[in-house]
Amino acid sequence: MILQQKDWKAYRVIACCYKNLDNYAEARLYLDKAHKEAPHLRDPLVERAILEFEQKNYILTIYMERKIFFSKT
């Protein structure tokens, strides 16, 4: 499947599907892809922080929150 430049939303949907399937590594991968496609948006970062929080990975949660807070958008 070839996604175009503005299909970062598709990456977020794919990440949500993987999260619902309890495949968290793939969900992280697609959220990172979404962030790389649209670095000016905070949505993928927020979803990644929520994913890390739900997995009780608090160190990465704090890291993601700081990345969101200090982003230049």
Helices and strands as residue ranges (DSSP letters): H 8-20, H 24-37, H 43-54, H 58-69
